[in-house]
Amino acid sequence: MKIKILNIGFDSTISGIQTHSFYDGVSLCDYDAVIIDPSQFSKECFELKQVISLPNGTYFLYSDYDNGFSQHLTDLLHKRQEETELLLKRNYGIIVCQLRNVKKVLRIARNRYDAKVKIINMYTWLPTLPNKYKRGYNLDSYFKERTGKEIGKINMKHPFSSYFREFKDNIRFEAVLDERIRFEDFSNLDPIAMNRVGEWIAFEVSFEQGKLIFLPPVSEDILGNRVVDLIISCIKKIVNEPQLDSYPSWVENYNLPGEDQLLENIKELDNKESEIESERESLEKKIDKLKLLKSLLYERGKYVLEPAVREAFKIIGFNVLDEDDYDEDYDLYAKEDSLLVIGEIEGSENQIDVDKFRQLLHYVVEIQEKGKECRGLLIGNGFLGEEPNSRKQQFTDAAINGCKQQGYCRIATYELFKAVKKVLSNPNNEEIKRKIKKAILNCTNEFIFD
């Protein structure tokens, strides 16, 4: 079966599909499938001379002064919405749309004094989304800005799963389906892919046999022909699959020879797929932990370097408390029997200055005044933009002198990295961990891994 496909907005020269602007007179109903990047509509619309851009970043069309353009635009969007519904509901067509963040909206009013304003955006042409109560909702009202590139779960059974396998490292999503939507009210919504926190970044809306599919865009350095070619192959998978989801219940009593075995084989594959997915998630978590530890060499700050240091101390064998387990602002807090270990952590493009030492001194003295034994550690990642082997002295003279006077141990994160590497190379050797841990606790100068 030859599929007639229309391309709107994708930069592609693939033969066999027609390319038109959103504003061309061609009807969407003439096609079996439409692929559309709605950002083209937005770009062309806001660059029109009739559109007035105000200093506060809003865009207006004033119908009293635009020579009928606002009416023309409104009529065009209404027509495109009708064509979209007809394509999906009567022609059982497929529309594949990029899920973009709705950054700009156009306000249409009679003049600048008119309080009655109509708002349109790049998704105003979409059909309304019916729910089980038969009420229609504007789907774009549930689109929420969320930028990222990490892909979580993928529905591997969906024909468009290959889009994520092909472009896994190039996905750059900029919007998700807002979780405020009551999914139980919409039986025609199905996820295709999610981000790492479970938000939908790709999904399908079914209109009986017609399908409206939203996909995240990929990075701009990927050729448009490559993207369009893959989308077309996914569309063909859907078109060539028999639509056998709806059948009377009594058909189950009329199985054909070999059908039960095939169903059992599929069930076994599903179980294996689930096991593989679970194993993959486990391996990815381990990889993420190793990536976190490598950030000891180049990162800074509360959200990357500090967790990396805490993880490193856990691997060495310290009883490190999680941040949620204590109220103080210690960067590192470990309890070793009656000894408390407090660490201050800093990453810098230059040397680690005396400020962190002063903070460490304050914390340690505060604990000691309560009659408790405490060991202070000043942990630094100085000159973090340079390769570790070529870095100069990590700490300023003032920080070094302060630590020497108090007997605090100074640790460069590169030395900590080498210690962790040694432990991970000998995961069952508890003696190595014991020696490293003891060396750190007994250190009153600078810890150098040997």
C-alpha positions in Angstrom: 0.0 0.0 0.0 1.4 3.4 -1.0 1.2 5.9 1.7 0.7 9.6 0.8 2.7 11.7 3.3 2.8 15.4 3.9 5.8 17.1 5.5 5.3 20.5 7.3 8.3 22.1 9.0 10.9 19.3 8.8 14.0 20.2 6.8 14.0 17.2 4.4 14.6 16.5 0.7 13.4 12.8 0.8 11.6 11.9 -2.4 8.1 10.4 -2.3 6.7 12.8 0.3 5.3 16.3 -0.3 6.5 19.3 1.6 4.4 22.4 2.2 4.1 25.3 4.5 1.4 25.4 7.2 0.0 28.4 5.3 -0.2 26.7 1.9 -3.7 26.0 0.6 -3.2 22.2 0.5 -5.7 20.2 2.6 -4.5 17.8 5.2 -7.3 15.5 4.3 -5.6 14.7 1.0 -3.0 12.6 2.9 -2.7 9.4 4.8 -0.1 10.8 7.2 1.3 14.2 8.2 4.6 14.9 9.9 4.8 18.4 11.4 7.1 20.5 13.4 4.8 23.2 14.8 7.7 25.5 15.5 7.7 26.4 11.8 4.1 27.8 12.2 5.3 29.8 15.2 8.4 31.1 13.5 6.6 32.2 10.3 3.7 33.7 12.2 5.7 35.9 14.6 7.9 37.2 11.7 4.9 38.6 9.8 4.9 42.3 9.4 1.3 42.5 10.7 2.3 41.1 14.1 3.3 43.8 16.7 6.0 42.9 19.2 5.7 44.9 22.4 8.7 45.7 24.7 7.3 43.3 27.4 7.7 40.3 25.0 4.1 39.9 24.1 2.8 39.7 20.5 -0.4 41.2 19.2 -2.6 41.4 16.1 -5.1 44.2 16.0 -7.9 43.4 13.7 -8.8 47.0 13.1 -5.4 47.7 11.6 -4.1 44.4 10.0 -6.2 44.5 6.8 -8.1 41.4 7.7 -5.0 39.2 8.4 -6.1 38.2 12.0 -9.4 36.9 10.6 -7.6 35.1 7.8 -5.3 33.5 10.4 -8.2 32.5 12.7 -10.0 31.0 9.7 -6.9 29.1 8.7 -6.4 27.6 12.1 -10.1 26.6 12.3 -9.8 24.9 8.9 -6.6 23.1 9.9 -8.4 21.8 13.1 -11.3 20.5 11.0 -8.9 18.8 8.5 -7.0 17.3 11.4 -10.1 15.8 12.9 -11.3 14.5 9.5 -7.9 12.9 8.8 -7.8 11.2 12.2 -11.4 10.1 12.6 -12.6 9.4 9.0 -9.5 8.6 7.1 -7.8 6.7 10.0 -4.7 8.8 9.3 -1.6 9.4 11.3 -0.2 12.7 12.4 3.3 12.8 13.9 4.1 16.0 15.7 7.1 17.3 17.5 6.4 18.1 21.1 7.7 21.6 21.6 7.5 24.0 24.4 4.9 26.7 23.8 7.1 29.7 24.4 5.2 32.3 22.4 1.6 33.1 22.1 -0.2 35.5 19.8 -2.9 37.7 21.2 -5.6 38.9 18.8 -7.7 41.9 19.7 -9.7 44.5 17.9 -7.4 47.3 19.0 -5.0 48.0 21.8 -7.8 49.2 24.1 -9.9 46.1 23.6 -10.1 43.9 26.7 -11.5 40.9 24.8 -8.4 39.0 23.6 -8.1 35.7 21.8 -4.9 33.7 22.3 -3.4 31.3 19.8 -0.2 29.3 19.7 1.6 26.8 17.6 -0.9 24.0 18.7 -4.2 25.9 18.2 -4.8 23.7 15.1 -4.9 20.5 17.2 -8.3 18.7 17.7 -9.8 18.7 21.1 -9.1 15.7 23.3 -12.3 13.9 24.3 -12.4 12.2 27.6 -14.8 9.6 29.0 -17.3 12.3 30.0 -17.4 13.4 26.3 -16.0 16.8 27.1 -13.3 18.2 24.8 -10.0 19.5 26.2 -7.3 21.5 24.5 -4.3 19.1 24.6 -1.7 21.8 24.6 -3.0 23.1 27.9 -1.4 20.0 29.4 2.0 20.6 27.8 4.6 21.7 30.4 8.1 23.0 29.8 10.8 20.5 30.8 14.1 20.4 29.1 16.5 17.5 29.2 18.1 14.6 27.3 18.0 11.6 29.6 15.5 8.9 28.5 13.9 6.7 31.1 11.4 4.0 30.2 10.5 3.2 26.6 7.5 1.2 25.4 9.5 -1.2 23.3 6.3 -2.7 21.8 5.4 0.6 20.2 6.4 1.0 16.5 8.0 4.4 17.3 10.3 2.8 19.9 13.0 2.6 17.2 13.0 6.5 17.1 14.4 6.4 20.6 16.8 3.5 19.9 18.2 5.4 16.9 18.4 8.9 18.5 18.9 7.9 22.2 22.0 10.1 22.5 20.5 13.0 20.5 17.1 13.5 22.0 16.6 17.0 23.4 13.1 17.1 24.8 11.7 20.5 25.8 8.2 19.7 27.0 6.4 16.9 28.8 2.7 16.0 29.3 1.8 17.6 32.6 0.9 15.1 35.3 -2.1 17.3 36.3 -4.0 15.5 33.5 -6.2 12.8 34.9 -5.0 9.9 32.9 -7.8 7.6 34.0 -10.2 9.9 32.2 -8.5 9.4 28.9 -8.5 5.9 27.6 -7.0 7.0 24.3 -3.7 8.2 25.8 -0.7 5.8 25.7 2.9 6.6 26.6 5.8 5.9 24.2 8.7 7.2 26.2 9.3 8.8 29.6 12.1 10.9 31.1 14.0 9.7 34.2 11.3 10.8 36.6 8.4 9.2 34.7 7.0 12.2 32.8 5.8 11.5 29.3 8.0 12.9 26.7 6.4 11.0 23.8 2.9 9.6 23.6 0.1 8.5 21.3 -3.5 9.8 21.2 -5.9 7.4 19.5 -8.9 8.6 17.6 -10.5 5.1 16.9 -8.0 3.9 14.3 -6.4 7.3 13.6 -3.3 8.2 15.6 -1.8 11.5 16.8 1.7 10.9 17.9 4.0 13.3 19.8 7.8 12.9 19.7 10.5 15.0 21.3 12.9 16.8 18.9 16.5 15.7 18.4 19.6 18.0 18.4 19.9 20.3 15.4 23.2 18.6 14.2 21.2 15.5 13.1 20.2 15.7 9.5 16.5 16.3 8.8 16.5 13.6 6.1 17.7 11.0 8.7 14.9 12.0 11.1 12.2 12.0 8.5 13.3 8.7 7.0 13.0 7.0 10.4 9.6 8.6 11.1 8.3 7.4 7.8 9.5 3.8 8.5 7.7 3.9 11.8 4.5 5.2 10.2 4.7 2.3 7.7 4.9 -0.2 10.6 1.7 1.2 12.0 -0.1 1.2 8.6 1.0 -2.3 7.7 0.0 -3.8 11.1 -3.5 -5.4 11.0 -5.9 -3.5 13.3 -7.1 -6.5 15.4 -7.6 -4.9 18.8 -11.4 -5.0 18.6 -13.3 -8.4 18.5 -16.2 -10.1 20.2 -15.3 -12.0 23.4 -16.5 -15.4 22.1 -13.7 -15.4 19.5 -11.4 -16.6 22.3 -13.2 -20.0 22.0 -12.1 -20.5 18.4 -8.3 -20.7 18.6 -6.4 -22.0 15.6 -3.7 -24.7 15.8 -0.4 -23.3 17.1 -2.0 -20.1 18.5 -1.7 -21.1 22.2 1.9 -22.0 21.7 2.6 -18.7 20.0 0.9 -16.8 22.9 3.0 -18.8 25.4 6.2 -17.9 23.4 5.2 -14.2 23.5 4.6 -14.4 27.2 8.1 -15.9 27.7 9.6 -13.2 25.6 7.8 -10.5 27.6 9.2 -12.0 30.8 12.7 -12.0 29.3 12.2 -8.5 28.1 11.2 -7.4 31.6 14.2 -9.2 33.1 16.5 -7.6 30.6 15.0 -4.1 31.3 15.4 -4.7 35.0 19.0 -5.8 34.5 19.6 -2.8 32.2 18.3 -0.4 34.9 20.6 -2.0 37.5 23.6 -1.7 35.2 22.7 1.9 34.4 22.5 2.7 38.1 26.0 1.3 38.6 27.3 3.3 35.6 25.7 6.4 37.1 27.5 5.8 40.4 30.9 5.4 38.6 30.2 8.6 36.6 29.5 10.3 39.9 32.8 9.1 41.3 34.7 10.4 38.2 33.2 13.8 38.9 35.7 13.9 41.8 38.2 15.0 39.2 36.3 18.0 37.6 33.2 19.0 39.5 32.2 21.4 42.2 29.2 22.3 44.3 26.5 20.9 46.6 24.8 18.9 43.9 27.6 17.0 42.3 31.0 17.2 44.0 29.6 16.8 47.6 27.6 13.7 46.8 30.6 12.3 45.0 32.8 12.8 48.0 30.2 11.2 50.3 29.9 8.2 48.0 33.7 7.9 47.9 34.0 7.8 51.7 31.2 5.2 51.9 33.2 3.0 49.4 36.3 3.3 51.6 34.3 2.1 54.6 33.3 5.3 56.5 29.9 5.3 58.1 28.7 8.3 56.2 25.3 9.8 57.1 23.0 10.9 54.3 22.0 14.6 54.3 18.5 13.8 55.4 19.8 12.1 58.5 21.1 15.3 60.2 20.1 18.9 60.5 23.5 20.6 60.4 25.1 22.1 57.3 28.1 19.7 57.3 29.2 18.8 53.7 30.4 15.4 55.0 29.4 13.8 58.3 30.5 10.3 59.4 30.2 8.5 62.8 33.1 6.1 63.6 32.1 4.8 67.1 32.7 7.7 69.5 34.6 9.7 66.8 32.7 12.2 64.6 34.2 13.0 61.2 33.3 16.4 59.7 34.4 17.4 56.2 34.2 20.6 54.3 34.3 20.2 50.5 35.2 22.8 47.9 35.8 22.8 44.1 37.5 25.8 42.5 39.2 26.9 39.2 42.0 28.0 41.4 43.4 27.0 44.9 41.1 26.2 47.8 41.2 29.2 50.0 41.0 29.7 53.7 37.2 30.3 53.9 36.3 26.6 53.9 38.9 26.0 56.6 37.3 28.6 58.8 33.9 27.0 58.3 35.4 23.6 59.2 37.1 25.1 62.3 33.8 26.5 63.4 32.0 23.2 63.1 34.7 21.1 64.8 35.2 23.5 67.7 31.4 23.6 68.2 31.3 19.8 68.5 34.4 19.6 70.8 32.9 22.2 73.1 30.1 19.6 73.7 32.7 17.1 74.9 32.8 15.0 71.8 35.8 13.8 69.8 35.9 15.2 66.3 38.2 14.9 63.3 38.2 17.7 60.7 38.8 17.1 57.0 39.3 19.8 54.4 38.6 18.3 51.0 39.4 20.2 47.8 39.2 20.0 44.1 41.4 22.9 43.1 42.3 23.8 39.5 39.4 21.6 38.4 39.7 22.6 34.8 43.1 21.1 34.5 44.1 17.5 34.1 44.7 16.1 37.7 48.3 15.0 37.0 49.4 18.5 36.1 47.7 20.5 38.9 49.6 22.7 41.3 49.3 22.8 45.1 45.5 22.5 45.7 45.3 24.7 48.8 46.5 28.2 49.6 49.2 28.8 52.2 46.6 30.3 54.6 44.4 27.1 54.3 47.5 24.9 54.7 48.7 26.8 57.8 45.3 26.8 59.4 44.9 23.0 58.9 48.4 22.4 60.3 47.7 24.4 63.4 44.5 22.4 64.1 45.8 19.1 63.0 43.2 18.8 60.2 43.7 16.5 57.3 43.8 18.0 53.8 42.6 15.8 51.0 42.7 16.6 47.2 39.8 14.9 45.5 42.3 13.3 43.0 44.0 11.5 45.9 40.5 10.4 47.0 39.8 9.2 43.5 42.9 7.1 43.5 42.0 5.5 46.8 38.5 4.7 45.5 40.0 3.2 42.4 42.2 0.9 44.5 39.2 -0.2 46.6 37.0 -0.9 43.5 39.9 -2.9 41.9 39.9 -5.2 45.0 36.2 -5.2 46.1 36.6 -8.2 48.5 39.8 -7.0 50.2 38.7 -5.4 53.4 42.3 -4.9 54.5 42.8 -2.3 51.8 39.8 -0.3 52.9 40.9 -0.6 56.6 44.4 0.8 55.8 43.1 3.7 53.7 40.5 4.6 56.3 43.1 4.4 59.1 45.5 6.6 57.1 42.8 9.3 56.6 41.8 9.3 60.3 45.4 9.5 61.5 46.4 12.1 59.0 47.2 15.6 60.4 48.8 17.0 57.3 47.9 16.2 53.7 46.6 12.8 52.6 48.6 11.4 49.7 47.4 8.0 48.4 50.3 5.5 48.3 
